Amino acid sequence: MATVVIAVVAVFFLGMGVYGLVAPAALIRPFRIVADSAEARTEIRAVYGGFGVAVAGLLAAAATDAGGIRRGAVISVAVALLGMALGRLVARVVERPSAFYPSWLYFWVEIAGGGALLATAGW
């Protein structure tokens, strides 16, 4: 079961990463961010694209426990996801986004993914 959870989260990151690399402006459009320069699109490709693909690769290695990294890799990604969710909670206080999509949908995805990964690590 732990391997399935890790794989599901890996696929989420891979999807986000590939989408960020291929269509950076489209990826952030639901957040009403306009990527109208090469520098902006480069940043999106790096942070959403490259990072997402790298995390997916890390989780793939964790799923097979390559080099005994499973627990550390899973905890690291879980903490990153929960950190993103924390950022959305701060935004709730400071900015008060009210629509469920996209901010609150991703909040719950991050909470679920982070919590599920922590559970697979025995936390």
DSSP file (Angstrom, degrees, kcal/mol; ACC not computed):
  #  RESIDUE AA STRUCTURE BP1 BP2  ACC     N-H-->O    O-->H-N    N-H-->O    O-->H-N    TCO  KAPPA ALPHA  PHI   PSI    X-CA   Y-CA   Z-CA
    1    1 A M     >        0   0    0      0, 0.0     4,-2.2     0, 0.0     5,-0.2   0.000 360.0 360.0 360.0 -40.0    0.0    0.0    0.0
    2    2 A A  H  >  +     0   0    0      1,-0.2     4,-2.5     2,-0.2     5,-0.2   0.891 360.0  53.1 -59.3 -39.8    2.8    2.4    0.8
    3    3 A T  H  > S+     0   0    0      1,-0.2     4,-2.4     2,-0.2    -1,-0.2   0.874 107.4  51.6 -64.5 -36.9    4.2    2.0   -2.7
    4    4 A V  H  > S+     0   0    0      2,-0.2     4,-2.6     1,-0.2    -2,-0.2   0.928 110.1  48.7 -65.4 -45.3    0.9    2.9   -4.2
    5    5 A V  H  X S+     0   0    0     -4,-2.2     4,-2.2     1,-0.2     5,-0.2   0.936 112.8  47.7 -59.6 -47.2    0.6    6.1   -2.1
    6    6 A I  H  X S+     0   0    0     -4,-2.5     4,-2.3     1,-0.2    -1,-0.2   0.911 112.1  50.3 -61.2 -42.4    4.1    7.1   -3.1
    7    7 A A  H  X S+     0   0    0     -4,-2.4     4,-2.5     2,-0.2    -1,-0.2   0.895 108.2  52.1 -64.4 -40.7    3.4    6.4   -6.7
    8    8 A V  H  X S+     0   0    0     -4,-2.6     4,-1.9     2,-0.2    -1,-0.2   0.931 112.3  44.9 -62.5 -45.4    0.2    8.4   -6.7
    9    9 A V  H  X S+     0   0    0     -4,-2.2     4,-2.3     1,-0.2    -1,-0.2   0.883 111.7  54.1 -65.9 -37.2    2.0   11.5   -5.3
   10   10 A A  H  X S+     0   0    0     -4,-2.3     4,-2.8    -5,-0.2    -2,-0.2   0.909 107.1  50.4 -62.2 -42.1    4.8   10.9   -7.7
   11   11 A V  H  X S+     0   0    0     -4,-2.5     4,-2.8     2,-0.2    -1,-0.2   0.893 108.1  53.5 -64.2 -39.3    2.3   11.0  -10.6
   12   12 A F  H  X S+     0   0    0     -4,-1.9     4,-2.4     2,-0.2    -2,-0.2   0.948 112.7  43.4 -58.2 -49.4    0.8   14.2   -9.3
   13   13 A F  H  X S+     0   0    0     -4,-2.3     4,-2.8     1,-0.2    -2,-0.2   0.888 113.2  51.8 -65.5 -38.7    4.3   15.8   -9.2
   14   14 A L  H  X S+     0   0    0     -4,-2.8     4,-3.0     2,-0.2     5,-0.3   0.930 110.5  48.3 -63.8 -44.3    5.2   14.4  -12.6
   15   15 A G  H  X S+     0   0    0     -4,-2.8     4,-2.3     1,-0.2     5,-0.2   0.936 114.5  45.3 -60.4 -47.2    2.0   15.8  -14.2
   16   16 A M  H  X S+     0   0    0     -4,-2.4     4,-2.6    -5,-0.2    -2,-0.2   0.913 114.6  50.0 -61.5 -42.5    2.6   19.2  -12.6
   17   17 A G  H  X S+     0   0    0     -4,-2.8     4,-2.1     2,-0.2    -2,-0.2   0.934 112.2  44.2 -65.0 -47.9    6.2   19.2  -13.7
   18   18 A V  H  X S+     0   0    0     -4,-3.0     4,-2.6     2,-0.2     5,-0.3   0.925 114.7  50.1 -64.2 -43.1    5.6   18.2  -17.3
   19   19 A Y  H  X S+     0   0    0     -4,-2.3     4,-3.0    -5,-0.3     8,-0.2   0.911 110.4  51.0 -60.3 -42.5    2.8   20.7  -17.6
   20   20 A G  H  < S+     0   0    0     -4,-2.6    29,-0.3    28,-0.2    -1,-0.2   0.858 112.9  45.5 -63.9 -35.9    5.0   23.4  -16.1
   21   21 A L  H  < S+     0   0    0     -4,-2.1    -2,-0.2    27,-0.2    -1,-0.2   0.892 122.4  35.2 -72.6 -40.4    7.8   22.6  -18.5
   22   22 A V  H  < S+     0   0    0     -4,-2.6    -2,-0.2     1,-0.2    -3,-0.2   0.878 135.4  15.1 -85.0 -40.6    5.5   22.5  -21.6
   23   23 A A     X  +     0   0    0     -4,-3.0     4,-2.1    -5,-0.3    -1,-0.2  -0.523  65.6 163.2-137.1  66.5    2.9   25.2  -20.9
   24   24 A P  H  > S+     0   0    0      0, 0.0     4,-1.4     0, 0.0     5,-0.1   0.870  77.9  49.8 -59.4 -40.4    4.1   27.4  -18.0
   25   25 A A  H  > S+     0   0    0      1,-0.2     4,-0.9     2,-0.2     8,-0.1   0.896 111.6  49.0 -66.3 -38.7    1.6   30.2  -18.7
   26   26 A A  H  4 S+     0   0    0      1,-0.2     3,-0.3     2,-0.2    -1,-0.2   0.865 104.6  60.2 -67.8 -35.8   -1.3   27.9  -18.8
   27   27 A L  H  < S+     0   0    0     -4,-2.1    -1,-0.2    -8,-0.2    -2,-0.2   0.892 113.5  34.8 -59.9 -40.8   -0.2   26.2  -15.5
   28   28 A I  H ><>S+     0   0    0     -4,-1.4     3,-1.7     1,-0.2     5,-1.2   0.540  90.4  95.9 -94.8  -6.1   -0.5   29.4  -13.5
   29   29 A R  G ><5S+     0   0    0     -4,-0.9     3,-2.5    -3,-0.3    -1,-0.2   0.859  76.2  61.9 -53.8 -41.1   -3.5   30.9  -15.3
   30   30 A P  G 3 5S+     0   0    0      0, 0.0    -1,-0.3     0, 0.0    -2,-0.1   0.755 101.6  54.6 -59.4 -20.5   -6.0   29.6  -12.8
   31   31 A F  G < 5S-     0   0    0     -3,-1.7    -2,-0.2     2,-0.1     3,-0.1   0.356 117.6-115.9 -91.3   5.5   -4.2   31.7  -10.1
   32   32 A R  T < 5 +     0   0    0     -3,-2.5     2,-0.5     1,-0.3    -3,-0.2   0.807  67.9 143.6  61.7  32.6   -4.6   34.8  -12.3
   33   33 A I      < -     0   0    0     -5,-1.2     2,-0.6    -8,-0.1    -1,-0.3  -0.873  41.2-147.2 -99.4 134.2   -0.9   35.1  -12.8
   34   34 A V        -     0   0    0     -2,-0.5     2,-1.2    -3,-0.1    -9,-0.1  -0.906   5.6-160.3-106.7 120.4    0.2   36.4  -16.2
   35   35 A A        +     0   0    0     -2,-0.6   -10,-0.1     1,-0.1     6,-0.0  -0.714  30.2 154.8 -96.7  83.4    3.5   35.0  -17.4
   36   36 A D        +     0   0    0     -2,-1.2     2,-0.3   -11,-0.0    -1,-0.1   0.168  50.7  55.9-103.1  18.6    4.2   37.7  -20.0
   37   37 A S  S  > S-     0   0    0      1,-0.1     4,-2.3    -3,-0.0     5,-0.2  -0.977  81.3-117.4-143.8 158.8    8.0   37.5  -20.2
   38   38 A A  H  > S+     0   0    0     -2,-0.3     4,-2.3     1,-0.2     5,-0.2   0.867 116.6  55.1 -61.3 -36.1   10.6   34.9  -20.9
   39   39 A E  H  > S+     0   0    0      2,-0.2     4,-2.1     1,-0.2    -1,-0.2   0.909 107.9  48.1 -64.8 -42.1   12.0   35.4  -17.4
   40   40 A A  H  > S+     0   0    0      2,-0.2     4,-2.1     1,-0.2    -2,-0.2   0.929 113.4  46.6 -64.8 -45.3    8.6   34.7  -15.8
   41   41 A R  H  X S+     0   0    0     -4,-2.3     4,-2.5     1,-0.2    -1,-0.2   0.859 110.1  54.5 -66.3 -34.4    8.1   31.5  -17.9
   42   42 A T  H  X S+     0   0    0     -4,-2.3     4,-2.2    -5,-0.2    -1,-0.2   0.914 107.8  49.8 -63.3 -42.2   11.6   30.4  -17.1
   43   43 A E  H  X S+     0   0    0     -4,-2.1     4,-3.0     2,-0.2     5,-0.4   0.902 111.5  48.2 -63.6 -41.6   10.9   30.8  -13.4
   44   44 A I  H  X>S+     0   0    0     -4,-2.1     4,-2.2     1,-0.2     5,-1.7   0.921 110.9  50.9 -65.1 -43.3    7.7   28.7  -13.7
   45   45 A R  I  <>S+     0   0    0     -4,-2.5     5,-3.4     3,-0.2     6,-0.2   0.891 115.3  43.7 -61.2 -38.1    9.5   26.1  -15.7
   46   46 A A  I  <>S+     0   0    0     -4,-2.2     5,-1.7     3,-0.2    -2,-0.2   0.964 122.8  33.2 -70.8 -52.3   12.2   25.9  -13.0
   47   47 A V  I  <5S+     0   0    0     -4,-3.0     5,-0.2     3,-0.2    -3,-0.2   0.928 135.2  22.2 -77.4 -47.1   10.0   25.9   -9.9
   48   48 A Y  I  X5S+     0   0    0     -4,-2.2     4,-0.8    -5,-0.4   -28,-0.2   0.883 133.1  36.9 -86.7 -41.6    6.9   24.1  -11.1
   49   49 A G  I  ><S+     0   0    0     -5,-1.7     4,-2.5   -29,-0.3    -3,-0.2   0.995 124.1  31.0 -75.7 -69.5    8.4   22.1  -14.0
   50   50 A G  I  ><S+     0   0    0     -5,-3.4     4,-2.4     1,-0.2    -3,-0.2   0.894 123.3  48.1 -60.8 -42.9   11.9   21.1  -13.0
   51   51 A F  H  ><S+     0   0    0     -5,-1.7     4,-2.8    -6,-0.2     5,-0.2   0.923 111.6  50.5 -64.6 -44.0   11.2   20.8   -9.4
   52   52 A G  H  X S+     0   0    0     -4,-0.8     4,-2.2     1,-0.2    -2,-0.2   0.918 112.6  45.7 -60.9 -44.8    8.0   18.7  -10.0
   53   53 A V  H  X S+     0   0    0     -4,-2.5     4,-2.2     2,-0.2    -1,-0.2   0.904 113.3  50.7 -65.3 -40.9    9.9   16.3  -12.3
   54   54 A A  H  X S+     0   0    0     -4,-2.4     4,-2.5    -5,-0.2    -2,-0.2   0.914 110.7  48.0 -63.8 -43.2   12.7   16.0   -9.8
   55   55 A V  H  X S+     0   0    0     -4,-2.8     4,-2.8     2,-0.2    -1,-0.2   0.899 109.8  53.3 -65.2 -39.3   10.4   15.3   -6.9
   56   56 A A  H  X S+     0   0    0     -4,-2.2     4,-2.1    -5,-0.2    -1,-0.2   0.919 110.4  48.0 -60.2 -42.4    8.6   12.7   -9.1
   57   57 A G  H  X S+     0   0    0     -4,-2.2     4,-2.3     2,-0.2    -2,-0.2   0.908 110.7  50.8 -63.5 -42.2   11.9   11.0   -9.8
   58   58 A L  H  X S+     0   0    0     -4,-2.5     4,-2.3     1,-0.2    -2,-0.2   0.921 111.5  47.8 -61.0 -43.9   12.8   11.1   -6.1
   59   59 A L  H  X S+     0   0    0     -4,-2.8     4,-2.6     2,-0.2    -1,-0.2   0.849 108.0  55.3 -68.2 -32.8    9.5    9.5   -5.2
   60   60 A A  H  X S+     0   0    0     -4,-2.1     4,-1.3     2,-0.2    -1,-0.2   0.922 110.2  46.2 -63.3 -42.4   10.0    6.9   -7.9
   61   61 A A  H  <>S+     0   0    0     -4,-2.3     5,-2.5     1,-0.2     4,-0.5   0.889 112.7  51.0 -64.8 -38.2   13.4    6.0   -6.3
   62   62 A A  H ><5S+     0   0    0     -4,-2.3     3,-0.7     3,-0.2    -2,-0.2   0.880 103.4  58.7 -66.4 -37.6   11.6    6.0   -2.9
   63   63 A A  H 3<5S+     0   0    0     -4,-2.6    -1,-0.2     1,-0.3    -2,-0.2   0.856 114.4  36.6 -61.3 -34.2    8.9    3.7   -4.1
   64   64 A T  T 3<5S-     0   0    0     -4,-1.3    -1,-0.3    -5,-0.1    -2,-0.2   0.464 109.2-127.1 -93.4  -2.6   11.6    1.1   -5.0
   65   65 A D  T X 5 -     0   0    0     -3,-0.7     3,-2.2    -4,-0.5    -3,-0.2   0.835  36.3-170.5  56.8  37.1   13.6    2.0   -1.9
   66   66 A A  G > <S-     0   0    0     -5,-2.5     3,-1.2     1,-0.3    -1,-0.2  -0.381  71.2  -2.3 -57.9 125.1   16.7    2.6   -4.1
   67   67 A G  G 3  S-     0   0    0      1,-0.2    -1,-0.3    -2,-0.1    -2,-0.1   0.654 122.5 -75.4  66.6  15.6   19.7    3.0   -1.9
   68   68 A G  G <  S+     0   0    0     -3,-2.2     4,-0.3    -4,-0.1    -1,-0.2   0.798  98.1 130.2  69.7  28.6   17.5    2.8    1.2
   69   69 A I    <>  +     0   0    0     -3,-1.2     4,-2.9    -8,-0.2     5,-0.4   0.500  30.8 104.9 -93.2  -3.4   16.1    6.3    0.7
   70   70 A R  H  > S+     0   0    0      1,-0.2     4,-2.8     2,-0.2     5,-0.3   0.890  82.0  40.7 -48.9 -58.7   12.4    5.6    1.1
   71   71 A R  H  > S+     0   0    0      1,-0.2     4,-2.4     2,-0.2    -1,-0.2   0.922 119.1  44.4 -62.3 -47.1   11.7    7.0    4.5
   72   72 A G  H  > S+     0   0    0     -4,-0.3     4,-2.2     2,-0.2    -1,-0.2   0.908 116.2  46.5 -64.5 -42.3   13.9   10.1    4.2
   73   73 A A  H  X S+     0   0    0     -4,-2.9     4,-2.4     2,-0.2     5,-0.2   0.922 113.4  48.7 -65.9 -43.7   12.6   11.0    0.7
   74   74 A V  H  X S+     0   0    0     -4,-2.8     4,-2.4    -5,-0.4    -2,-0.2   0.913 112.5  47.6 -64.8 -43.2    9.0   10.4    1.7
   75   75 A I  H  X S+     0   0    0     -4,-2.4     4,-2.7    -5,-0.3     5,-0.2   0.914 111.1  52.4 -63.9 -41.9    9.3   12.5    4.8
   76   76 A S  H  X S+     0   0    0     -4,-2.2     4,-2.0    -5,-0.2    -2,-0.2   0.927 112.6  43.1 -60.6 -46.4   11.0   15.3    2.9
   77   77 A V  H  X S+     0   0    0     -4,-2.4     4,-2.6     2,-0.2    -1,-0.2   0.894 113.0  53.4 -68.3 -38.9    8.3   15.5    0.2
   78   78 A A  H  X S+     0   0    0     -4,-2.4     4,-2.6    -5,-0.2    -2,-0.2   0.929 109.4  47.9 -60.4 -45.2    5.6   15.2    2.8
   79   79 A V  H  X S+     0   0    0     -4,-2.7     4,-2.1     1,-0.2    -1,-0.2   0.888 110.5  52.4 -64.3 -38.5    7.0   18.2    4.7
   80   80 A A  H  X S+     0   0    0     -4,-2.0     4,-2.0    -5,-0.2    -2,-0.2   0.933 110.7  47.4 -62.3 -45.1    7.3   20.2    1.5
   81   81 A L  H  X S+     0   0    0     -4,-2.6     4,-2.1     1,-0.2    -2,-0.2   0.919 112.7  48.3 -62.1 -43.7    3.6   19.5    0.7
   82   82 A L  H  X S+     0   0    0     -4,-2.6     4,-2.2     1,-0.2    -1,-0.2   0.834 108.2  55.8 -67.6 -31.1    2.6   20.4    4.2
   83   83 A G  H  X S+     0   0    0     -4,-2.1     4,-2.0     2,-0.2    -1,-0.2   0.884 106.4  50.2 -65.2 -38.9    4.7   23.6    3.9
   84   84 A M  H  X S+     0   0    0     -4,-2.0     4,-1.7     2,-0.2    -2,-0.2   0.919 110.0  50.4 -64.0 -42.7    2.8   24.6    0.8
   85   85 A A  H  X S+     0   0    0     -4,-2.1     4,-1.8     1,-0.2    -2,-0.2   0.894 107.5  54.1 -62.3 -39.1   -0.5   24.0    2.6
   86   86 A L  H  X S+     0   0    0     -4,-2.2     4,-2.4     1,-0.2    -1,-0.2   0.909 104.6  54.7 -60.1 -42.1    0.7   26.2    5.5
   87   87 A G  H  X S+     0   0    0     -4,-2.0     4,-2.2     1,-0.2    -1,-0.2   0.876 106.4  51.5 -59.1 -37.4    1.4   28.9    2.9
   88   88 A R  H  X S+     0   0    0     -4,-1.7     4,-1.6     2,-0.2    -1,-0.2   0.850 107.8  52.3 -69.5 -33.4   -2.2   28.7    1.8
   89   89 A L  H  X S+     0   0    0     -4,-1.8     4,-1.4     2,-0.2    -2,-0.2   0.908 108.5  50.2 -67.2 -40.9   -3.4   29.0    5.4
   90   90 A V  H  X S+     0   0    0     -4,-2.4     4,-2.6     1,-0.2     3,-0.5   0.925 109.2  52.3 -60.0 -43.6   -1.3   32.1    5.8
   91   91 A A  H  X>S+     0   0    0     -4,-2.2     4,-2.9     1,-0.2     5,-2.1   0.856 102.0  60.4 -60.5 -34.6   -2.8   33.4    2.6
   92   92 A R  H  <5S+     0   0    0     -4,-1.6    -1,-0.2     3,-0.2    -2,-0.2   0.877 111.7  38.9 -60.5 -37.5   -6.3   32.7    4.1
   93   93 A V  H  <5S+     0   0    0     -4,-1.4    -2,-0.2    -3,-0.5    -1,-0.2   0.902 127.1  33.3 -77.9 -43.5   -5.5   35.2    6.9
   94   94 A V  H  <5S+     0   0    0     -4,-2.6    -3,-0.2    -5,-0.1    -2,-0.2   0.911 136.9  15.6 -82.6 -45.3   -3.7   37.8    4.9
   95   95 A E  T  <5S-     0   0    0     -4,-2.9    -3,-0.2    -5,-0.2    -4,-0.1   0.730  83.0-145.3-105.0 -28.7   -5.4   37.7    1.5
   96   96 A R      < -     0   0    0     -5,-2.1     2,-0.2     1,-0.2    -4,-0.2   0.933  14.9-164.3  59.0  53.9   -8.6   35.8    2.2
   97   97 A P        -     0   0    0      0, 0.0    -1,-0.2     0, 0.0    -2,-0.0  -0.510   6.5-174.3 -64.0 132.7   -9.1   33.9   -1.1
   98   98 A S        +     0   0    0     -2,-0.2     2,-0.1     3,-0.1    -2,-0.0   0.763  47.9  92.7-105.5 -28.5  -12.7   32.7   -1.1
   99   99 A A      > -     0   0    0      1,-0.1     5,-0.7     2,-0.1     4,-0.2  -0.401  68.9-137.7 -70.6 143.2  -13.1   30.5   -4.1
  100  100 A F  I  >>S+     0   0    0      3,-0.1     5,-2.0     4,-0.1     4,-0.8   0.919  75.1  91.6 -65.3 -43.1  -12.5   26.8   -3.6
  101  101 A Y  I  45S-     0   0    0      3,-0.2    -1,-0.1     2,-0.2    -2,-0.1  -0.873  94.3  -3.0-103.5 133.6  -10.6   26.5   -6.9
  102  102 A P  I  >5S+     0   0    0      0, 0.0     4,-2.3     0, 0.0     5,-0.2  -0.971 132.6  38.5 -97.9 -22.6   -7.7   26.7   -7.2
  103  103 A S  I  >5S+     0   0    0      1,-0.2     4,-1.8     2,-0.2    -2,-0.2   0.896 120.8  39.1 -59.9 -48.4   -6.3   27.6   -3.8
  104  104 A W  I  X<S+     0   0    0     -4,-0.8     4,-2.1    -5,-0.7    -1,-0.2   0.830 112.4  56.3 -77.9 -29.8   -8.4   25.5   -1.6
  105  105 A L  H  ><S+     0   0    0     -5,-2.0     4,-2.1     1,-0.2    -1,-0.2   0.957 111.9  43.4 -60.0 -48.5   -8.5   22.5   -3.9
  106  106 A Y  H  X S+     0   0    0     -4,-2.3     4,-2.7    -6,-0.2    -2,-0.2   0.834 107.9  60.2 -68.4 -31.0   -4.7   22.5   -3.9
  107  107 A F  H  X S+     0   0    0     -4,-1.8     4,-2.5    -5,-0.2    -1,-0.2   0.954 109.7  42.3 -56.4 -49.7   -4.7   23.0   -0.1
  108  108 A W  H  X S+     0   0    0     -4,-2.1     4,-2.7     2,-0.2     5,-0.2   0.850 112.4  53.2 -70.1 -33.7   -6.6   19.8    0.4
  109  109 A V  H  X S+     0   0    0     -4,-2.1     4,-2.9     2,-0.2     5,-0.2   0.924 111.9  46.5 -62.9 -43.5   -4.5   17.9   -2.2
  110  110 A E  H  X S+     0   0    0     -4,-2.7     4,-2.7     2,-0.2     5,-0.3   0.904 113.4  47.9 -66.2 -42.3   -1.4   19.0   -0.3
  111  111 A I  H  X S+     0   0    0     -4,-2.5     4,-2.7    -5,-0.2     5,-0.2   0.940 115.5  45.0 -62.7 -47.1   -2.8   18.0    3.1
  112  112 A A  H  X S+     0   0    0     -4,-2.7     4,-2.6     2,-0.2     5,-0.2   0.934 116.8  44.5 -64.2 -46.6   -3.9   14.6    1.7
  113  113 A G  H  X S+     0   0    0     -4,-2.9     4,-2.4    -5,-0.2    -2,-0.2   0.933 116.5  45.5 -64.3 -46.4   -0.7   13.9   -0.1
  114  114 A G  H  X S+     0   0    0     -4,-2.7     4,-2.4    -5,-0.2    -2,-0.2   0.918 115.4  47.0 -63.8 -43.9    1.5   15.1    2.8
  115  115 A G  H  X S+     0   0    0     -4,-2.7     4,-2.2    -5,-0.3    -2,-0.2   0.914 112.3  49.6 -64.4 -43.0   -0.5   13.2    5.4
  116  116 A A  H  X S+     0   0    0     -4,-2.6     4,-1.8    -5,-0.2    -1,-0.2   0.901 111.5  49.1 -63.6 -40.9   -0.6   10.0    3.3
  117  117 A L  H  X S+     0   0    0     -4,-2.4     4,-1.3     2,-0.2    -1,-0.2   0.915 110.1  50.7 -65.5 -41.9    3.2   10.2    2.8
  118  118 A L  H  <>S+     0   0    0     -4,-2.4     5,-2.6     1,-0.2     4,-0.3   0.899 108.2  53.5 -61.0 -39.1    3.8   10.7    6.5
  119  119 A A  H ><5S+     0   0    0     -4,-2.2     3,-1.2     1,-0.2    -1,-0.2   0.892 106.1  52.1 -63.5 -38.2    1.6    7.7    7.2
  120  120 A T  H 3<5S+     0   0    0     -4,-1.8    -1,-0.2     1,-0.3    -2,-0.2   0.789 107.5  53.6 -68.6 -24.3    3.7    5.5    4.9
  121  121 A A  T 3<5S-     0   0    0     -4,-1.3    -1,-0.3    -3,-0.3    -2,-0.2   0.459 121.4-108.5 -87.4  -0.6    6.8    6.7    6.7
  122  122 A G  T < 5       0   0    0     -3,-1.2    -3,-0.2    -4,-0.3    -2,-0.1   0.731 360.0 360.0  82.9  22.5    5.3    5.6   10.0
  123  123 A W      <       0   0    0     -5,-2.6    -4,-0.2    -6,-0.1    -5,-0.1   0.432 360.0 360.0 -95.8 360.0    4.7    9.1   11.4
